[in-house]
Amino acid sequence: MTIRPFSLRAPLAGLRRATAQALFALVAAASLAIAPVALHNQAHAATTLTQSAGTAKITLKNGTVVEGEIVRELNGIVWIKVTSGRTEETKMLLPDEISSIDRGTTAPAAGTPASNAPTEAPKPDAPAAEAPAAQTPAAQPAAPRSGTARRAVVLTLGEGGDKDMVGMYVMAKPLRDALPILKADNIDIVVFRINSGGGALLEIQKLSDVIYDEYRKNFRTVAWVDYAISAAAMTAHAIEEIVFMPEGAYGACTGWFGQLQAVKDRDLEEVLFQMEKISARGNHNPDIMRAMQIMNPLSASISDRGEVTFFADETSGSLLLNPKGRVLTFNSQTAAKVRFSQGTAANLEELAKVLKEPEIEWVGTKRPGFDWPIHRAEQMQMDFRERTYKDEQQLIEYQVTLDAALQMAAGMEDDRRARLAGRAREAMNRIIAAVNNNPNFALFRFNIMPERFREEWIVPTQKRISDLTRR
C-alpha cells in the first residue's frame, strides 16, 4: 500500500498551519482494494428498489414505495435496509413520512401469528418493540429517563482554529471510545456539530465506518454543519440527516499533495469511487459529492411535490447549482432548497423543530461559552483534542531529547551513560504515550503506519537504550 503526501483541505485552509504540509494519507483506504474504474458523468435516474421474498414494503405519503428489510424501529421511526445496484444502505424514515407498512412474508417471531397485511405507520407516541439493550458495565449504570423526552447529546467534530484537522483532531478512535458511555446513558439522538476545514484522507473511511456501522445503528444521528470543508464534508456524507447553521458551508472536497498539486489520475478515480459508496451510505445523490470533488457541473429541478432531481450538467435542471469549472460548496439556503439539508438551525431549540422532535432532553452539564450541555462523551472528544494539541507541540522536543541522550551516552562512562539512558527511556515513553492516544502521530511524525509503529520504531529504540546499559 502506497503512502503519499496527500491532504483534503481547502487550499487556503491548508496553509493555515505548518503541519498541514506534513500530512500523509492513504490514497487507497484499506477497505477499498479495487482497480481504478471510470465513473459516469450522466445524471442518476431515480433509484429502483426491488422487493424479494421476506422483505417489507413501506409506502410514503408522497407516493414513493421503499422496499427492503426493516432492521430497527423506535418511536415511529423506521430503519429499512435496501439494495441499490452494488450497494446496500439503511434508510431512516420519519413517522410523518410514512403512510403504511406491508411487512411482507418475513418469518414471525416465536409465538407471533404471521401476517402479510399492511399496517398503519407506527405513531410517535407508541414506540415499537426493540431488542433489549446491551447490558451496561456495572461501574456505569444506565442513567434514568425523565418522562418521555428523547435524550440527546452534541458531539463536536473539530472546534476550529488549531484543533480542526480531520485525521489529527477529528478521528474515529475517540468516537468509538465514547460509544459505551452513550449507551449507558440511554442516549437516543447524537448530533455531530462539525467545524473543520478538512484534513487527511486516511481517516475518512474510518470515520465513515464508525458513524455508519455504530452510531447510525444505535442512535438517531444528525450532522449539524457549521463549517464542513473538504475531508470534513466527506466525513459527514455518511450521515443521512444534515442540518445547517445559518452561515454553514459544506463542500470543496478537492485533494492536494506536496506544494498544492491537485490529486489526479488513478488516485483521483479511487477517491471518487470511495465517495460514491459513502454517498450511498448517506442516501445522497453521488453527483453532489462528485461536483464537490472535481469541476463537474450540477443542476437540479424541483417538482410541484417537492421532489428534487439532480443532473450532472448545467442545463437539464431549472436551478444551476455548480457551473462548469468550479467545485461545489453548499450554503444553508441552497442546501435546504434542494433538500440536501433538512433545514437551518442556529440553536438547540431551532434544531429540535427541524428534527420534528416534540420533546428533547439535552443531556450534559451547562458551561459558560457553550450553547449546548457538555455530555461526558463530548468531554472525551474535547480531552482528546487538548491532549493531541499538547503532544503535537512537544513531540519534537521529545524526539530531540531522545536523540541527544542516545548520542551523548555512546561516549560516556558507565554512571553517566546509565543516567542518559534513563533520560532517553523517559523521552521514548512520552512519545509512545502520545502515539497511544493518537495513533496517527506514527504516520504524521515518523512516516510509519500506526499498526507497524511498535515493530519499526519502539522495538529498535528499546534495543538501542538497552544496549547502552549492558556495556
N, C-alpha and C positions, 0 to 999 in steps of 0.2 A: 504494500500500500504506500502510495506516494505522499510525502509530507511537503506541502508547498506553502510559501508565504502568501496567505490569502485571507482577506477580511471582507466583511459585508457591512459597510457603513456608508452613509452619505459622504462624498468626498470631503466637504468642509468639516463635517463632524469627525471624520477620520484623522484630521490634522490637529484636533483639539488637545491630544495627549501624545507625548513621545512614545509611549508604549504601543500605540496603535500601529506604528511602523514595524513593531516586532511580533505582530500576531502571526500565528501559524494555525492552519486548519486543514482538515481532511477534505480533499476535493471529492472523493467518493466515500460517503458515510459507510460505516461497517455493515449496516443493514441494506446497502444499496449496491450489491455486487452485480452490476449489469453492464452489458455492452452499450455504447452510446447509440441513441436512437434519434431519428429525425422526428421532431414534434410538429404537429399540424398548426397552421395559422387560421384555418377556417373557423367560422363561428360554430359553437357547440349547439347542436339541436337539443330539444328537451330530452332529459334522461328517461329511458324506458325501463321500468321496473317490472320484471316478470315474476309471477307467482308460481311456486312449486307446491307440491303436496305438503301439508302441515304448516303452511305459512299463514300469517294474518293479513287481512286487508283493511286498511284504515281509510275511510272517506273523509276528506277535509271539507270544511264549509265552503271553500271556493271551488269545489268540484273535483279537485285533484285526488287521485287514489294512490296511496302508498302501500306497497306490499312487501312483506318480509317477516322476520322473526322478532316478536316482542321480547326484549331482554330485561326490561325493568319498567315498573310503574310506581309513581309516587305522587300523591295529592293531585291526581288527574293528569299529571304529565306522563307521557308515554315515550319510552326509548325503543325504537324499532331498527333492527339491523337489516339493511337492504344491500343488494348486489347490483352494481352498475358496471358492465363490461368486466375488466380485470380487477376492479377494486371493490372492496367491501367497506361499508361505513355504517355508523349508527346515527340515526336522525332522532332529534328530540322534538316532540310535538307538544305544544301547549294546549291546555284544556279548551281555550276559546277558538282553537283552530280545528278541532275535531268534531265531525258530525256523527259518525258511527264507527264501530269496530266490528268486523267479522273475523273471529279468531280462527277460522279455518278448521283443519282436521287434526290439529295438534293433540297428541295423546293427553288425556286428562290426568291430573294427579290422583293418587290413590284415594278412593272414597268420594271422588268428584264425578258427577254424571257428565258424559260427553255432550257437547252441543256445538252445532255449527251456525246457530242463528246469530245474526248481527246484534250487537248490544249497543246501548246508548253510550256515548262518551262518558267516562267517569267524571263526577263532579269534583271541583277543587276541595270541597269541604267533606268529601268522602274518600279518604285515602285508600288506594288499592293495597292489597296484602303484599308484603315483601318477605324475602328470605330473612331469617334472623340475622342481626348484625353480628360481625365477628366479636368474640369476647375481648374486651379491652384489658390491658395489663392491670394487675391488682394495684400497682403503685399510682395509676392514673384512672380512677373510676370515672364512668361516664357522667358528664355534667347534667344536672336535671333541667328539664324544659320548663319554661314559664308559659303556661297556656298553650295555644295552638299556633303561635307565631313560628315562622320558619327561621332557623338560626343561620346567620350568615357572617362571613369574615371577609376582610380585604387583605390580599397578599400582594405586595409590591414586587414587580419585576423591573429593577432599576430604580434609582432615585435621582437621576440627572447628575450633572456635574461630573465628578471624578468616579462615580460609582454606578455607571450605567451600562458598561460594556457586556454584551452577551458573550459568554464563554469565560469571563473573568468574574463578574459580579452578578450576572444572571445565569444560573446553572440548574441542571436537573437535580443534582445531589441534594441541596438544601430543600427543594420542593419535595423530593421523595422522603427525606428525613422528617418532614412535617406531617406526613400522612397519618401516622398513628395518633398524633395529638388531635388532629381534626376529627378523626373517627371517634376518639374517646370523648370529645366534647359535643358529639351529636350534631355536627355541622351539616346543614343541608345545602347551602349555597356558598361557593367560593368565587369571589370576584378578583381577578387579576388586574391590578391597576398598573399600566405599562408606561414607563417613562425611560426610554432608551434610544440612543442614536445608532444602534447597531452593534456589530462585533464580529465574532469568528464563526465560520460555517460549521466547524466541527461540533458545536453544541446544539445546533438547530434540531437535528434528528433526535438527540437525547431528550431535549425539552419537549419536542412534539410527542415522543413516546410516553413520557411520564404524564403529560397533560391528557393525552387521548386514552392511554391504557389504564391509568389510575384515577385521575381526577374526574374525567367525564363519566366514568363508570360508577363513581361513588357520590358525586355531588352535581348539582346544577352548576355549571361552570360558565363564567361570563368574563369577557375581556372588556375592560374599561380603559379606553385609549386616551392617554394624554399626548404622548409622543412615541409612536412606534415606527421607527425608520429602519429600513434595510433588514438586518437579521432579527430585529425585534418584531417587525411585521411578519416575517416568515415564521417566527415562533408562535405568534398569536393566531396564525392562519389555521391551526388545528382546532381552534375554538369556534363553535358554530354561532354562539350568541355574542355579538360585538356591540358595544355602546361607546359613543364618543364623548369626550369632554367638549365644551363649546369651541375651544381652539385646537381640538385634536387633529393630528396628522398621522397618516398611515400609508407607507409605500416606499418608493425609491429604493428598491431592493437590488441594486447593482452590486456586482462583485469586483473587488480590486485586489491587486497584489503589487509588491515592490513599490516603485515610485508612481503609484496611482495608475497602473496599467489595468485596463479592463480585462476581466476573465473572458476567454473566448474558446472556440472550437470544442474539443471533446469535454473539457472541464465545464464549459457553459452548458452543453447538452445534458450532462449528468445532473447538474443543479436544477435545470429546467424540469427534468423528469422527476427528480426528488420532490419538487414543489408541486408538480401536478398531482402526485399521490397525496401530499399533505393537504392540497386543496380539496380533494375528495373527502378527507377526514373531517374537514370543517364544513362540508357541504357548500363550498364556494365554487363558482364557475372558474375553471382553470385559466380562462383567458384574462381574468382580472389580475392574477399574480404574474402571468406571463408579460402583461403590459407594464407591470411594476419592475420586472427584471430586465427586459430589453425594450428597445424603442419600437414597440408594436402599437399600432393604433387600436382604439377601442371605442365603440359607440354602443348605445342602448336604446331600446324602446320600451315604454311603459303602457300597458293596456288599460282599458277603462276599469278593469277589475283589479288593477294594481300589480299585475304580473309583469316582471322585468325580463326582457330577452337581451342578451349581450351579443355583439358582433365584433369580430376581430378586423374591423376596417373603420373608415371614417364616415361612410355614407349610408350604410344599411340601417342604422339606428337614427331616431329623431334627435337624440341627445349625444353630442360628442363629448366623450369623457377624456380621451387622450389622443391628440393629433400625432401623426407620424413624425418621428424624430425626437420624441420626448419619452421619458419614463413616467408612469402614472403615480400620483400621490393623491389619496383621497383626503378631503377635509370633512368636517362634520356634516355640512349641508349636502354635499354631493353623496356622501356615503348613505345618508338617510334617504335621499331621493331615489336612489337605485336599490334600496333595501339591502345594501351590504351591511349596514348597521340597523339595529332595532330602534335607534333614536339617540338623543343627546341628553346628557345629564351632567350638571355642574356639581351636584352634591348627592348625599345618600338618599335624601327624600325624593329627589327627581329620579334617581336611579331605580328606586323601588317602584315608582309609577311606570317607568319604561318597561320594567320587567313584569309588570302587571301582578305584583305580589301584594295582596291585601294587607299583610302584616309581616314585617321582618324584624327580628331581634338581632341587632348588630352586636356580636359578641366580642368582648375585649375591654381594655381599660382606656378611658379617655385621657388624652395628654395634650398639653398646650402645643400649638403648632401643627396638629394633625386634625384633618377633617373626618376621620373615622377612628373608631376604637382600635387599639393595638392588641390583637389576639396573640397568644404565646407562639402560635405558628408563624405569625408575621414577625414577632421578635426574633425568631430563629433566622429569618431572612436578613433582618437588619444586623444581627450579630455576625452573621456570615460575611456580609459586605464590609463591616467595620474591621473584622479580623483580616480579611483579604487585603483591605487597603493598607493596614499597618504592615502586614507581611510583605506586601509589594514594595513598600518604601525601604524595608530593612533587608530584603533578600540579598541585595548587592553587598551590603555591609557584612552579612553572614558569610557570603562566599569569599570576600576579601580576607576576612579574619581566618577562615579555614585554610585558604591557600598560603597566607603568610605564615601561619603557625606550622604548617607542614614543611615549608621551605626552610624556615629557621631551625626547626628541630633536627633536620637532617645533619647539620654540622655541629650539634651541641653534645655536651657530656650527658651522662645518664640522668642526673637530677633535673637539669633544665629541660632536657628532651622530654621527660615524663610530664613536666608542667605544661609544656607546649602541646604535647599530645592530648592532655586533658582539655586545653583551650580549643583545639581542633575538634575534639569529640563534642564539646558543647555547641560549637557553631554548626556542626553536622546535624546534631539532634534538632536544632532550631529550624534548619532547612527541611528536615524530614517532617517536623510538625506542621510547617506551612503547607507542604505538599499534601499531607494527610487531610488538612482542612480544605484545600482547593487543589485537586489533582492536576488541573490544567497548568499549574506553575511548572510542572515537569516539562511540558511542551513549550510554554512561552519563554521560560528562563533557561532550560537546559537542552531544548530540541530533542527531547526523549518522550516517546509515547508513555502516558501515565502507567499503563499496565506493565511496562518494562523498566520503570524507574528503579525499582529495587535491584533488579539484575544488573542494570547498566551503570547505576550511579551509587546506590547505597552500599552494595557488597564491595565494589572496588575501593570506595572511600574508607569503609571499615577496615579493610585489609591494610591500606596504607597507614592508618593510625595504629593498628595492632603491630605492624612490623617495626614501628618506632619503639614501642615498649619492650620488644623482645631483643633488642640489640644489646 
